Amino acid sequence: MRVFSGLEEFAGSVGEHFGYSEWHTITQEQVQLFADATGDHQWIHLDTERAAAGPFGATIAHGYLTLSLIPMFGKDIYQVDNLRMGINYGLNKVRFPQPVKVGSKVRAGAELIEATDVPGGKQVVVRWTVEIDGESKPACVAETVARLIA
């Protein structure tokens, strides 16, 4: 894990790739819990028999489930010390090039692509690439926007 002593050091790393998280296995239970939390009970996520005969040969994780794992991945990759708070501000771009089959392992890489001044701190944009073990295409590529207040 890369540890930054503060906001200025972090902001000075624009253009740098910070590394990768640990691998995380997507389980059917995790997909079910996400479906229950969001109300998205589409068969491609939950019906193992029907999905086995479907286009992907297995149930797949919701794209938004994959996206929602970014904070978990981030804890493995980097930390910015001496902040009062960090808040989500939004997303610039999100794409899901490859579905994640249940049972697959995923991990993320992070790169700081922008840091601009805002009152009390910085607005930062981090590009996340969620990889699937053994697949050539990523599961998700997203640019998250956060406000970090020193």
C-alpha positions as CSV (number, residue, x, y, z in Angstrom):
1,M,0.0,0.0,0.0
2,R,1.2,3.5,-0.8
3,V,0.9,5.9,2.1
4,F,0.9,9.7,1.4
5,S,1.8,12.0,4.3
6,G,-0.8,14.5,3.3
7,L,-2.9,16.1,0.6
8,E,-0.1,18.0,-1.1
9,E,2.0,14.9,-1.5
10,F,-1.0,13.0,-2.9
11,A,-1.9,15.8,-5.3
12,G,1.7,15.8,-6.5
13,S,1.4,12.3,-7.8
14,V,-0.9,13.1,-10.7
15,G,-0.2,10.7,-13.5
16,E,1.2,7.9,-11.3
17,H,-0.3,4.4,-11.0
18,F,-0.5,3.4,-7.3
19,G,-0.6,-0.4,-7.8
20,Y,-3.2,-3.1,-7.3
21,S,-5.5,-4.4,-4.6
22,E,-5.7,-7.9,-3.4
23,W,-7.8,-10.4,-5.4
24,H,-11.4,-10.7,-4.3
25,T,-13.7,-13.7,-5.2
26,I,-17.2,-12.8,-6.3
27,T,-19.7,-15.2,-4.6
28,Q,-23.3,-16.0,-5.4
29,E,-24.2,-14.9,-1.9
30,Q,-22.6,-11.5,-2.5
31,V,-24.6,-11.1,-5.7
32,Q,-27.8,-12.1,-3.9
33,L,-27.3,-9.6,-1.1
34,F,-26.6,-6.9,-3.7
35,A,-29.8,-7.8,-5.6
36,D,-31.8,-7.7,-2.3
37,A,-30.3,-4.3,-1.4
38,T,-31.0,-2.7,-4.8
39,G,-34.1,-4.6,-5.9
40,D,-32.4,-5.7,-9.1
41,H,-33.3,-9.4,-9.2
42,Q,-32.7,-10.1,-12.9
43,W,-32.3,-13.8,-13.7
44,I,-28.8,-13.3,-15.2
45,H,-27.6,-12.6,-11.6
46,L,-29.6,-15.0,-9.6
47,D,-31.0,-18.0,-11.5
48,T,-28.0,-20.3,-11.8
49,E,-29.8,-22.9,-14.0
50,R,-31.1,-20.4,-16.5
51,A,-27.9,-18.4,-16.5
52,A,-25.8,-21.5,-17.2
53,A,-27.7,-21.8,-20.5
54,G,-27.6,-18.0,-21.1
55,P,-25.1,-15.9,-22.9
56,F,-22.3,-16.0,-20.3
57,G,-22.6,-19.6,-19.1
58,A,-23.0,-18.6,-15.5
59,T,-24.6,-16.0,-13.2
60,I,-22.8,-12.7,-13.3
61,A,-22.3,-9.9,-10.9
62,H,-24.2,-6.7,-11.3
63,G,-22.1,-4.0,-13.0
64,Y,-23.0,-1.7,-10.1
65,L,-21.8,-4.3,-7.6
66,T,-18.4,-4.3,-9.3
67,L,-18.3,-0.5,-9.2
68,S,-19.3,-0.5,-5.5
69,L,-16.2,-2.6,-4.6
70,I,-13.9,0.3,-5.5
71,P,-13.8,1.6,-1.9
72,M,-12.8,-1.9,-0.6
73,F,-10.1,-2.1,-3.3
74,G,-8.9,1.4,-2.5
75,K,-8.0,0.4,1.1
76,D,-5.5,-2.0,-0.3
77,I,-3.9,0.5,-2.7
78,Y,-3.4,3.8,-1.1
79,Q,-4.0,6.0,2.0
80,V,-3.8,9.8,2.5
81,D,-2.9,10.8,6.0
82,N,-3.7,14.0,7.8
83,L,-7.1,14.6,6.2
84,R,-10.2,15.9,8.0
85,M,-12.4,14.0,5.6
86,G,-12.9,12.7,2.1
87,I,-16.3,12.7,0.4
88,N,-17.5,11.2,-2.9
89,Y,-18.4,13.9,-5.4
90,G,-19.4,11.7,-8.3
91,L,-18.2,9.9,-11.4
92,N,-16.9,11.1,-14.7
93,K,-16.9,7.9,-16.8
94,V,-17.9,4.4,-16.0
95,R,-17.8,1.4,-18.4
96,F,-18.3,-2.3,-17.9
97,P,-16.4,-4.0,-20.8
98,Q,-16.6,-7.5,-19.5
99,P,-19.1,-9.2,-17.2
100,V,-17.9,-10.8,-14.0
101,K,-19.0,-14.4,-13.7
102,V,-19.8,-15.6,-10.1
103,G,-16.7,-17.4,-8.8
104,S,-14.3,-15.1,-10.6
105,K,-11.5,-13.2,-8.9
106,V,-11.3,-9.4,-9.4
107,R,-8.8,-6.8,-8.3
108,A,-8.4,-3.1,-9.0
109,G,-5.6,-0.8,-10.0
110,A,-5.7,3.0,-9.4
111,E,-4.1,6.0,-11.0
112,L,-4.5,9.6,-10.0
113,I,-5.4,11.5,-13.1
114,E,-6.3,15.0,-11.8
115,A,-6.1,17.1,-8.7
116,T,-7.5,20.6,-8.5
117,D,-7.9,23.1,-5.7
118,V,-11.3,23.5,-4.0
119,P,-12.0,25.4,-0.8
120,G,-10.3,23.6,2.1
121,G,-8.6,21.0,-0.1
122,K,-8.5,19.2,-3.4
123,Q,-10.9,17.6,-5.8
124,V,-9.2,14.5,-7.2
125,V,-10.1,12.1,-10.0
126,V,-8.9,8.6,-9.8
127,R,-9.1,6.1,-12.7
128,W,-9.9,2.6,-11.5
129,T,-9.5,-0.5,-13.6
130,V,-11.1,-3.6,-12.2
131,E,-9.5,-6.7,-13.7
132,I,-10.8,-10.2,-13.9
133,D,-8.3,-13.0,-13.2
134,G,-7.7,-14.8,-16.6
135,E,-9.6,-12.3,-18.7
136,S,-8.1,-9.8,-21.2
137,K,-10.8,-7.2,-20.8
138,P,-11.4,-5.4,-17.6
139,A,-14.7,-5.7,-15.7
140,C,-15.0,-2.0,-15.0
141,V,-13.1,1.2,-15.8
142,A,-14.3,4.2,-13.8
143,E,-13.2,7.7,-13.0
144,T,-14.2,8.6,-9.4
145,V,-14.3,12.2,-8.2
146,A,-13.7,12.9,-4.6
147,R,-13.2,16.0,-2.4
148,L,-10.4,15.6,0.1
149,I,-10.4,18.2,2.9
150,A,-7.2,18.8,4.9
